Amino acid sequence: MAAPTLQQPSFLLANLKADATTKTLLQRCQDLVKIIDEYPAKELHLIFPWLVESVFGSLDGIIAGWNLRLLHSRSNEYNIVMEFLNPSGPMMNLVYKLQAEEYKYEIPVNYLPGPVKACIQQGVLPDCPLFHNKLQFPPAGLLTLNLALNPFEFFMFNFACCLITPKSFPPGQHGSSTDSAYFVLVDNYLKYFLPSEGSVPPSPFSDSRGSVTAPSPSRSSSVSFAGYGVHSPSLLKHHIFHQPSVNADPAAQEIWRSETLLQMFVEIWLHHYSLEMYQKLQSPQVKLALLQYRLSMSSMPCQPHAPPGSGTLHTYQVLLPFHSPPPLWGLLEEPFSPTEEHVLVVRLLVKHLHAFSNSLKPEQLSSSPSAHSHTHTSPLEEFKRVVVQRFVQQKLYLFLQHCFGHWPLDASFRAVLETWLSYIQPWRYTGEKTNPQQEQNRTVPDKWESFVQENLLMYTKLFQVFLNRTMRTDLVNAKNALMVFRVAKVFAQPNLAEMIQKGEQLFLEPEHVLHHRQPRGYLTPSQGGSYLSSRQRVMTDMVFRVKSHVYALEGQDCQYKQMFGTELRAAVMKLIQIIAQARHTAKRISDHSNEVAANNSFLSWFGMGSSDPNTTFPGAEPEESGECLKKTHEFLDRALENLCQIFKLNQGQLTQLISNLGSSQDDGNSKQLPDCIQGENGLILTDLGRRQIISGLRRFEIHYQGDPELQPIRSYENALLVRLFYKISSMVNNRFGGHMNALCSRPDFLGRLGRHYLSEQESTAKLKQSPMTQRSLERNRQPRLSLRPLASYRTILLLLLFYMFGALLSLGPVSSTLLILTGGFLYGLMMTLFGDKLKTQ
């Protein structure tokens, strides 16, 4: 609406809805820019929820919005959308304009992640402080609970939900590209609100007091940070989440936007897991408090006993006004199936958070904990110090663990794999420029040892899960082989294996060595302890850090399996055998493909090659040939080298193992069928047989069992002639089928001659190699005439050459045709008379 005039809010909203169906996106955005600039916040307040829904779509997925996940840079509307939704664009100006007036917008609790929704509906305060003090209690009952969010929180909530809300995309389109408008917007928001250089730009709007309005505090810091395990007083002297003082540092007032954005992304994208996992991790901080209490008591044998966790986490489970008896958590039934696009966005978040955290200034990095309270330390720098461990670690671990266990066994797992590898390699995102050759042999700096210890399960537990997953994967496929190589290459980085091994030793340290420790407060990784804090740790502190990390993620009763223990070492040796088998299979497929290619050269047209469509190597797929097989062999070879380096394996024993495996396979195992048992309707695969097929050791030789006349037209056949000859032969067979059947049923010489020409020569031995039903094996083919061989280019070429040779001998076409028919008849006669004798010899 050009040059809009002041009008009632209801008419403004009605006009905008009408324009949405008649005007182009460019016109609508131009109108909205004018409205945002000219209208007061009181009137913009009523159109804000509708505008957010029209952009990002509805939370139930019915309204698609602007389809940001399908909008690419090739689209004409891309630049319009990016300019309007830019972090400093018109839409965000509208958010700040409403933020200054402290408006609230309601979100139904039903649209929250499953664990958070279950907590609230069962009357327990959620772990995340993002949802504290925002619940609205209507008299209708529990199922109508709403959250009251400020404009910035409401905007970011809808933006984050846009990624995971199921939407009905047009056929043939799906959001998985890293150049979509949504993906680029996530990147822009992260760079703007979590800047590696400089500070967060201030809001262009302020309230009447001259300062930016942050969310109003109504709870103590100990409660608001209870979900992250931070005791009072908080590690951050300038409270990041709430800024009650209007005269506070402007940077401190602005930092709440950065934390709100991060928490919203983490809660919406990562806070999903199963009922079993939720029950297991219902209260990890309480389990950690029990551990602290037990260890503290061990150093004070004469101190009277106190309730576990007293004085530490008394604010953890805050009962809501409608608290009910201990819940059964039956409301947590949310199916969680992240898409590849979802995982790629999570990886973007992980990479940016590492870069954000690693941008901490050297003087801040080397400062002591006591220096954190100094006035010159900005809240943004303090935020960088704790952002990865406090906000991301636990939920990302659960997210990756779920993906590792439920993702299909195909190449799309690469997105999950690279997200994991990005998190466990923070040293890649320090901003230092290194050439590729130095990167390959780069030693992991010692300063990252504390990060490895505080994230021990990210390395050890997920490596074990990946190992079990790999054993069920077809490693002959080059894409799957690449993933094994990538993991082995990362863990083979110099000094990394030693750091992991030291972390395991610290976790397995007997508790009696801690008895001399004096009781004092202790901050765990999830409670604010950071790998960027002081590195001058005593052994006791290191043991506490590792143990608290493991117990917080897996529970105090977890059964930890060592990455460098005997059990996992045996599993690695089994994986090496599978890799060796896959290498051997890849080489066998490659050799066979080369032989087939040589036989099917131009000379095969003259009858020196095979035109049988079933001669292709069984099990060979389009991506398992040529260059792909060479890459497979290369990836698996390098993966073997890296695994030997990681686990200090004896190269001589490994070589002997591989050579023995190769010789045993060359003895003929590759030609045997997979392990089967005979059932009523044919062969049934056993578990061993399935593993043999997956690893590529054995395969069924697949042959075409249908009507040969109805096979797909081959590349060496003329499509027009195939269809023409099929019609001719069908007419002949329909007309003279009874006579053909009678002829072939005769036991004399004419019957044998008729069966030679009219019956298909099929070997029943080959049929039994495939798990066909008894009925299929026993079926009888009716005698019939087949002219399809005449449609082969090889047959056509031979006939042309014969006619040309006849022309040179002054033979006409009729004479040449009679000679061909006579030769064919004499050949059939000879095969009928002496065919059985030739077979026996």
Residue pairs with C-beta under 8 A, 6 or more apart in sequence:
1 15
1 19
1 31
1 34
1 35
2 31
3 34
4 12
4 31
4 34
4 35
4 38
6 39
9 42
9 43
9 45
9 46
9 47
10 46
12 35
12 39
12 43
12 46
12 47
13 46
13 47
13 50
16 28
16 31
16 32
16 35
16 47
16 50
16 51
17 50
19 27
19 28
19 31
20 28
20 54
23 31
25 66
25 77
25 80
25 81
26 77
26 80
29 80
29 81
29 83
29 84
29 90
32 51
32 84
32 90
33 84
33 90
35 44
35 47
36 44
36 90
36 91
36 93
36 94
36 97
37 90
41 97
41 98
41 100
41 101
41 103
42 101
44 94
44 97
44 98
45 98
45 101
45 103
48 94
48 98
48 103
48 105
48 151
48 154
49 105
49 154
51 91
51 94
52 154
52 155
52 158
53 63
53 65
53 158
54 63
54 65
54 66
55 65
55 66
55 68
55 85
55 91
56 65
56 66
56 68
56 158
56 159
56 161
56 162
57 63
57 64
57 65
57 66
57 67
57 162
57 165
57 167
58 65
58 165
59 107
59 108
59 111
59 158
59 161
59 165
60 111
60 165
61 165
61 166
61 167
61 168
64 167
64 168
65 162
66 77
66 81
66 181
67 167
67 169
68 81
68 162
68 180
68 181
68 182
68 185
69 162
69 163
69 167
69 175
69 180
69 181
69 182
69 341
70 169
70 170
70 173
70 175
70 180
71 77
71 78
71 81
71 180
71 181
71 182
72 78
72 177
72 179
72 180
72 181
73 179
78 181
81 181
82 181
82 184
82 185
83 89
84 90
84 91
85 91
85 92
85 181
85 185
86 92
86 188
87 188
87 189
87 192
87 193
88 192
88 201
91 155
92 155
93 204
93 205
95 151
95 152
95 155
96 151
96 152
96 203
96 204
96 205
97 205
98 151
99 150
99 151
99 152
99 203
99 205
99 212
99 213
100 203
100 205
100 206
100 207
100 212
100 213
101 207
102 150
102 213
102 216
103 150
103 151
104 148
104 149
104 150
105 148
105 149
105 150
105 151
105 154
106 136
106 146
106 147
106 148
106 149
107 146
107 147
107 149
107 154
107 157
108 144
108 145
108 146
108 147
109 117
109 120
109 121
109 135
109 145
109 146
109 147
110 117
110 143
111 161
112 120
112 131
112 147
113 267
113 268
113 271
113 272
113 334
114 272
114 273
114 278
114 332
114 333
114 334
114 336
115 126
115 271
115 272
115 273
115 278
115 332
116 126
116 128
116 131
116 267
116 271
117 331
117 332
117 334
118 278
118 327
118 329
118 331
118 332
119 125
119 126
119 127
120 126
120 131
120 135
120 145
120 320
121 142
121 143
121 145
121 331
122 324
122 327
122 329
122 331
123 319
123 320
123 322
123 323
123 324
123 327
124 317
124 318
124 319
124 320
124 323
124 327
125 132
125 317
125 318
125 319
125 320
126 132
126 227
127 226
127 227
127 228
127 285
128 227
128 263
128 267
128 271
129 223
129 224
129 225
129 226
129 227
129 228
129 241
129 263
130 153
130 260
130 263
130 264
130 267
131 147
131 267
132 219
132 223
132 224
133 218
133 219
134 147
134 148
134 149
135 145
135 146
135 147
135 148
135 320
136 145
136 146
136 147
136 148
137 145
137 321
137 322
138 144
138 145
138 146
142 322
149 157
150 215
152 257
152 260
153 215
153 260
153 264
156 260
156 261
156 264
156 265
157 264
157 268
159 185
159 189
160 264
160 265
160 267
160 268
160 269
161 268
162 182
163 182
163 268
163 269
163 341
163 342
163 345
164 268
164 269
164 338
164 342
169 175
174 341
175 182
175 339
175 341
176 339
176 340
176 341
176 344
177 183
177 341
178 344
178 348
182 345
183 341
183 344
183 345
183 348
186 345
186 348
186 349
187 348
187 352
189 261
190 261
190 348
190 349
190 352
190 356
191 352
192 200
192 201
193 200
193 257
193 258
193 261
193 262
194 258
194 261
194 262
194 352
194 353
194 356
194 387
195 356
195 380
196 355
196 356
196 358
196 359
196 431
197 359
199 251
199 254
199 378
199 380
200 251
200 254
200 255
200 257
200 258
200 380
202 212
202 250
202 254
203 212
203 254
205 212
206 212
206 213
207 213
209 246
210 246
211 246
211 247
211 248
211 250
211 253
212 250
212 253
212 254
214 242
214 243
214 253
214 256
215 241
215 242
215 256
215 260
216 242
216 244
217 224
217 239
217 242
217 243
217 244
220 232
220 315
221 230
221 232
221 233
221 234
221 239
221 241
221 242
222 230
222 231
222 232
222 234
222 315
223 315
223 318
224 241
224 242
225 234
225 241
226 285
226 313
226 315
226 316
226 318
228 390
228 391
228 526
228 527
228 528
229 285
229 288
229 313
229 524
229 526
229 527
229 528
229 552
230 390
230 523
230 527
230 528
231 312
231 313
231 521
231 523
231 527
234 528
235 372
235 382
235 386
235 523
235 527
235 528
236 372
236 379
236 382
236 383
236 386
237 372
237 373
237 377
237 382
238 248
238 249
238 252
238 255
238 379
238 382
240 255
240 256
240 259
240 379
240 382
240 383
241 256
241 259
242 256
243 252
243 253
243 256
249 378
249 379
251 378
251 379
251 380
252 378
252 379
255 379
255 380
255 383
258 380
258 383
259 383
262 353
262 387
262 391
263 391
265 349
266 349
266 391
266 392
266 395
267 395
269 342
269 345
269 346
269 349
269 399
270 346
270 392
270 395
270 396
270 398
270 399
271 395
272 334
272 336
272 338
272 399
272 402
273 281
273 336
273 398
273 399
273 402
274 332
274 336
274 402
275 329
275 332
275 333
277 398
277 402
278 329
278 332
279 329
280 555
281 394
281 398
281 553
281 555
282 329
283 316
283 317
284 394
284 526
284 551
284 552
284 553
284 555
285 313
285 316
285 526
285 552
286 309
286 313
286 316
286 317
287 551
287 552
287 555
287 556
288 524
288 526
288 548
288 551
288 552
288 556
289 308
289 309
289 312
289 313
290 308
290 309
290 556
291 547
291 548
291 551
291 556
292 309
292 312
292 522
292 548
293 306
293 308
293 309
293 310
293 312
294 308
295 511
295 514
295 517
295 544
296 519
297 303
297 305
298 511
298 512
298 514
298 515
299 514
299 515
299 516
299 517
299 518
299 519
300 519
336 402
337 406
338 346
338 399
338 402
338 403
340 412
340 415
343 403
343 415
343 416
343 419
344 415
344 419
346 396
346 399
346 419
347 415
347 418
347 419
347 422
349 392
350 392
350 396
350 419
350 422
350 423
351 422
351 429
353 387
353 388
353 392
354 388
354 422
354 423
354 426
354 428
354 429
355 429
355 430
355 431
356 384
356 387
357 384
357 385
357 387
357 388
357 426
357 532
358 426
358 429
358 430
358 431
359 384
359 431
360 381
360 384
360 385
360 532
361 381
364 377
364 381
364 385
365 532
367 377
368 534
369 533
369 534
371 377
372 382
372 385
384 532
385 530
385 532
385 533
386 528
386 530
388 426
388 530
389 454
389 525
389 526
389 528
389 529
389 530
389 531
390 525
390 526
390 527
390 528
393 454
393 455
393 458
393 525
393 526
393 553
394 526
394 552
394 553
396 423
397 457
397 458
397 462
397 553
398 553
400 416
400 419
400 420
400 423
400 458
400 462
401 461
401 462
401 465
403 416
404 416
404 420
404 462
404 465
404 466
404 469
405 465
407 413
407 416
409 469
409 472
409 473
409 474
411 477
411 479
411 480
411 483
413 469
413 483
414 479
414 482
414 483
417 466
417 483
417 486
417 487
418 486
420 458
420 462
420 466
421 486
421 487
421 490
422 428
423 455
423 458
424 455
424 458
424 459
424 490
425 490
426 448
426 451
427 444
427 445
427 448
434 442
441 494
442 493
442 494
443 493
443 494
443 495
444 493
444 494
444 495
444 496
444 499
445 495
446 495
447 535
448 499
448 531
449 499
449 502
450 531
450 535
450 537
450 545
451 531
452 459
452 496
452 499
452 500
452 503
453 499
453 502
453 503
453 506
453 542
453 545
453 546
453 549
454 525
454 529
454 531
454 545
454 546
454 549
455 525
455 549
456 500
456 503
456 504
456 507
456 546
456 549
456 550
457 549
457 550
457 553
457 554
459 491
459 500
459 503
459 563
460 500
460 504
460 561
460 562
460 563
461 554
461 561
463 487
463 491
463 563
464 561
464 563
464 568
464 571
466 487
467 568
467 571
467 572
467 575
468 571
470 480
470 483
470 484
470 575
470 578
471 571
471 574
471 575
471 578
472 694
473 480
473 694
474 480
474 582
474 694
474 695
474 696
475 481
475 484
475 578
475 579
475 582
475 632
475 636
475 695
475 696
476 582
476 585
476 586
476 589
476 624
476 629
476 632
476 696
477 621
477 623
477 624
477 632
478 623
478 624
478 628
478 629
478 631
478 632
478 635
479 623
481 582
481 631
481 632
481 635
481 636
481 639
482 631
482 635
484 579
484 635
484 636
484 639
485 635
485 636
485 638
485 639
485 642
488 638
488 639
488 642
488 643
488 646
489 638
489 639
489 642
490 496
491 497
491 642
491 646
492 642
492 643
492 645
492 646
497 564
497 646
500 563
500 564
501 563
501 564
503 546
504 562
504 563
504 564
506 542
506 543
506 545
506 546
506 547
507 543
507 546
507 547
507 550
507 560
508 560
508 562
509 543
513 539
513 540
513 543
514 540
514 543
514 544
517 540
522 541
522 544
522 548
523 529
524 544
524 545
524 548
524 549
524 552
525 545
525 548
525 549
525 552
526 548
526 549
526 552
529 545
537 545
550 558
550 560
551 558
554 560
561 567
561 568
562 568
564 647
569 647
572 643
572 647
572 649
573 649
573 657
575 643
576 640
576 643
576 649
576 654
576 657
576 658
577 657
577 661
578 695
579 636
579 639
579 640
580 640
580 657
580 658
580 661
580 662
581 661
581 665
581 695
581 696
581 697
582 632
582 636
582 695
582 696
583 632
583 633
583 636
583 637
583 658
584 661
584 662
584 665
585 670
585 695
585 696
585 697
586 624
586 629
586 632
586 633
586 636
586 696
587 629
587 633
588 670
589 617
589 619
589 620
589 624
589 625
589 629
590 625
590 626
590 629
590 630
590 633
592 617
592 620
593 617
593 620
593 625
593 626
593 629
596 615
596 616
596 617
599 608
599 609
599 610
600 609
600 610
600 611
601 609
603 609
604 610
604 611
604 794
605 793
605 794
605 797
606 794
606 797
606 798
607 794
607 798
611 714
611 716
611 792
611 794
613 704
613 711
613 714
614 702
614 703
614 704
618 699
618 700
618 701
618 702
619 696
619 699
624 632
640 654
643 649
644 651
644 654
665 697
669 697
669 698
670 697
670 698
672 698
673 683
673 698
673 700
673 769
674 685
674 688
674 689
674 690
674 692
674 693
674 697
674 698
674 699
674 700
675 685
675 686
675 688
675 689
675 692
675 698
676 683
676 684
676 685
676 686
676 689
676 771
677 683
677 684
677 686
678 684
680 774
681 773
681 774
682 771
682 772
682 773
682 774
682 777
683 771
684 771
685 693
685 771
689 698
692 698
693 699
700 769
700 770
700 771
701 766
701 769
701 770
702 770
703 766
703 767
703 769
703 770
704 711
705 767
705 770
705 772
705 776
708 760
708 786
708 788
709 726
709 729
709 786
709 788
713 719
713 722
716 792
716 793
716 794
717 788
717 791
717 792
717 793
718 791
718 792
718 793
718 796
721 790
721 791
721 796
722 788
722 791
724 791
725 787
725 788
725 790
725 791
726 787
726 788
728 787
729 784
729 785
729 786
729 787
729 788
732 785
733 740
733 784
733 785
737 782
737 783
737 784
740 754
740 758
740 782
740 783
740 784
740 785
741 782
741 783
743 750
743 751
743 754
743 758
743 783
744 751
744 754
744 755
744 758
744 759
744 783
745 751
746 754
749 832
752 832
753 828
753 829
753 832
754 783
755 783
756 828
756 831
756 832
756 835
757 785
757 828
758 783
758 784
758 785
759 781
759 783
760 781
760 786
762 781
764 777
767 776
767 777
768 777
789 795
790 796
799 820
802 816
802 820
803 813
803 816
806 812
806 813
806 815
806 816
806 819
807 816
811 819
